[in-house]
């Protein structure tokens, strides 16, 4: 498997949405994403504003991505297509996001479902649960070493 983690480009937007709507855990449809303000135009604006998104490619095909809100010190997306899970791509995408956030922040955060596989991955990567949120979610934080 030839894998590459790289900064996202504008021509990745369709693939980012295909990945985001193609996951099983924490699945959202295009309509649900749009209701949250997550649109192709919003993602394009974020990508143009600065390094905030990374794509995992396998043999030149995007199969995962991560995104941050650098102003808020937040890792808000890390998704890999189900058929590519378990190959370390998620860890690499999270590492790229963390590296970007730790350039400006000593403490970074994210929110996810407490009983999700994602939460277990983040905890294995050194993230700590700091708050129980509504509807079974948790806030996790990680401190720069």
N, C-alpha and C positions, 0 to 999 in steps of 0.2 A: 504494500500500500504506500503510495507516494502522497504524503500529507504536507500541507503548507498552511501556516497561520500568517495572514497578512492584513494590512489595513483595508477596511471596506472602501469601495469606490461607488460612485453614483450608479454605475451599471450593475451593481450588486443588489439594488433595492428590490427588484422582483424576486430574486433568490432569497433574500432575507425574509420577505413575507411568505414565500413558499415554505421555508423552513419553519417559521413561527407558527403557521397554520397547519404544518405537517406533523407536529409533535403530538404525543398521546397525553403525557402528564402536563397539566396546566394549559391545555389546548384552548385557543381562542380563535374565533372565526374572523374574517376580514371585517364583517359588520361590527363585531364586538371590539376589535382593535380601533376601528374608526370612532366608535362611541367614546373611547378613552383618549381620543386625539392622536392616536398612532396611525398616521397616514403616510403614503409614499412621499408626499410633499414635506411632512414634518421630519421624516428620516433623511431626506435629501438635504434639508436645511441643517440638520445636526452634522451630517457627514461633511458638508461644506465648511462648517464652523470650526472644525478642528478634529484632531484624532479622538474619536469616541466610539468607533465600531471596528471589529475585527471579524474576518471570515476565515473559516477552516475549509480548505479545499482538499479533495482527494482526487487525484488524477485530473486536476484542473476544474473540477465541479464543486461548487459551494455546497457543503453539507452541514454547516453549523455557523453560528455567529455569537458574538457577545457585544454588549453596548454599555456605556457608562454615561452618567451625567456628572461631568467633571466639576461643575460649579457646586453641586450638592454632595460630592464625594460618594456617589451611589453607583453601585453595579446593579443595573436594572434589567439586564437580559443576558442569558447564556443558554443557548439551545442548540441541540444536535439532533439531526434526523434519527429516528429510532433504529434504522438499519446500520447506523454508524456509531451507536452508543457502545461504551465499553472498550474503546480503542485509544483513550487518552486525549481525544480532541477537546472535550469539555474542560479538562484540567488545563490544557494549553490556552484555550480561549479565556478562561478565568484568570490565568497568570498574566496574559497580555493586558486585560482590563485592570487588574490589580497594579501592575507596573505603572500604567498611566495615572491611576488615581493616587498612588503613593508619591508621585512626583510633586504633588501639590498638597497632599493631606497626610497627616499622621494617623488618622483613624478613618476607616471607610465602612460603609454599611450596605445592607440589602435587606429585602423582605421576601419571605417565601412561606409556603405552607409547612407547618411544623412536622407533618407526617409524610412529607414528600421525599422521593429519592434525592432530589436536588439538595434538600436540607442536609441529608446525610453526607453528600459529596462535599458541600461547603464546610461542614464540621470536620471532615477528614483533612481538609485543606487549611485548617487552623482558624476558621471563623467561629465565634462564640455567640451563643444566644444571649441577648441582653434584655429582651422584652417579649412578653407574650402579647399578641395583638388580637383583635377581633377575628372571629370566624376561623380560628385555628391557625392563623399565621403567626410568624415570629420575626423579630428584627434580629439580624446577626451583625456583628461588627468584627473587624480585624484591625489590628494595630501594626503599624510599620515596625519592623525589627530594627 
